[in-house]
Amino acid sequence: MLTKTDLSQISKIVNTSEKRLDFKIDKLDKKINKIDKKLDYIINFLDRDYLKLLHRVEVIEEHLHIKPASF
């Protein structure tokens, strides 16, 4: 049977492990947020670039009286 000191030691070990895990989770969250911000920036850049290119193609098609290609 476990004594009070045994339970106390187990509690200390669990608390220490929990604090380490919380720290690692916080660190991981920060890294994920950083990656998410970079990914948002890249997506916005590529989307803006695609829309500019799409507009140019539409202008060229209109000028040359070409029917737009449908995908």
VOPAGU-2260 file (C-alpha; in pm, 1 decimal, decimal comma):
REM VOPAGU-2260
SITE   aa  ch    i         X         Y         Z
SITE  MET   A    0       0,0       0,0       0,0
SITE  LEU   A    1     119,0     349,1     -78,5
SITE  THR   A    2     209,8     587,6     197,5
SITE  LYS   A    3     159,2     962,3     205,7
SITE  THR   A    4     523,1    1020,4     117,7
SITE  ASP   A    5     492,5     786,0    -180,6
SITE  LEU   A    6     186,5     973,0    -302,1
SITE  SER   A    7     363,9    1303,7    -245,6
SITE  GLN   A    8     662,7    1193,6    -452,0
SITE  ILE   A    9     438,4    1063,8    -728,8
SITE  SER   A   10     253,5    1394,2    -728,6
SITE  LYS   A   11     581,3    1588,0    -761,3
SITE  ILE   A   12     691,1    1372,8   -1054,2
SITE  VAL   A   13     356,2    1415,9   -1229,4
SITE  ASN   A   14     359,4    1793,7   -1175,5
SITE  THR   A   15     713,6    1823,5   -1307,2
SITE  SER   A   16     628,6    1616,3   -1613,8
SITE  GLU   A   17     315,2    1822,7   -1669,7
SITE  LYS   A   18     511,4    2149,2   -1656,1
SITE  ARG   A   19     764,7    2016,0   -1907,9
SITE  LEU   A   20     487,1    1901,9   -2137,0
SITE  ASP   A   21     311,6    2240,1   -2113,5
SITE  PHE   A   22     637,2    2415,4   -2199,8
SITE  LYS   A   23     693,2    2191,5   -2501,2
SITE  ILE   A   24     335,0    2240,7   -2618,8
SITE  ASP   A   25     370,0    2619,3   -2589,3
SITE  LYS   A   26     694,2    2608,6   -2785,2
SITE  LEU   A   27     531,3    2393,0   -3052,4
SITE  ASP   A   28     233,6    2631,0   -3073,3
SITE  LYS   A   29     468,2    2923,4   -3135,4
SITE  LYS   A   30     643,1    2736,2   -3415,3
SITE  ILE   A   31     311,9    2637,1   -3573,5
SITE  ASN   A   32     189,0    2997,6   -3559,3
SITE  LYS   A   33     510,3    3117,1   -3724,0
SITE  ILE   A   34     474,9    2861,5   -4002,9
SITE  ASP   A   35     106,8    2952,1   -4042,8
SITE  LYS   A   36     192,3    3321,5   -4087,2
SITE  LYS   A   37     454,8    3239,2   -4348,6
SITE  LEU   A   38     213,9    3011,8   -4532,2
SITE  ASP   A   39     -55,1    3282,4   -4532,1
SITE  TYR   A   40     194,2    3528,8   -4678,1
SITE  ILE   A   41     296,0    3285,5   -4953,6
SITE  ILE   A   42     -64,5    3201,2   -5040,9
SITE  ASN   A   43    -161,8    3568,1   -5059,9
SITE  PHE   A   44     138,5    3645,7   -5276,8
SITE  LEU   A   45      67,3    3362,3   -5518,9
SITE  ASP   A   46    -304,9    3438,9   -5529,6
SITE  ARG   A   47    -239,2    3804,0   -5609,4
SITE  ASP   A   48      11,0    3703,4   -5876,3
SITE  TYR   A   49    -241,0    3458,8   -6028,2
SITE  LEU   A   50    -515,9    3723,0   -6037,1
SITE  LYS   A   51    -287,1    3970,9   -6213,7
SITE  LEU   A   52    -193,7    3708,8   -6470,8
SITE  LEU   A   53    -558,6    3611,6   -6520,0
SITE  HIS   A   54    -649,7    3973,6   -6583,5
SITE  ARG   A   55    -369,9    4011,5   -6839,5
SITE  VAL   A   56    -485,0    3698,5   -7023,8
SITE  GLU   A   57    -844,1    3825,2   -7029,9
SITE  VAL   A   58    -730,2    4157,7   -7175,3
SITE  ILE   A   59    -524,1    3981,9   -7443,3
SITE  GLU   A   60    -812,9    3748,9   -7530,6
SITE  GLU   A   61   -1048,8    4041,9   -7558,3
SITE  HIS   A   62    -805,2    4239,9   -7774,4
SITE  LEU   A   63    -746,3    3947,1   -8009,8
SITE  HIS   A   64   -1116,1    3850,7   -8011,9
SITE  ILE   A   65   -1037,8    3502,2   -7882,7
SITE  LYS   A   66   -1297,0    3304,4   -7692,7
SITE  PRO   A   67   -1182,5    3231,0   -7337,8
SITE  ALA   A   68   -1069,3    2876,5   -7280,3
SITE  SER   A   69   -1296,9    2690,7   -7039,7
SITE  PHE   A   70   -1150,0    2446,7   -6795,4
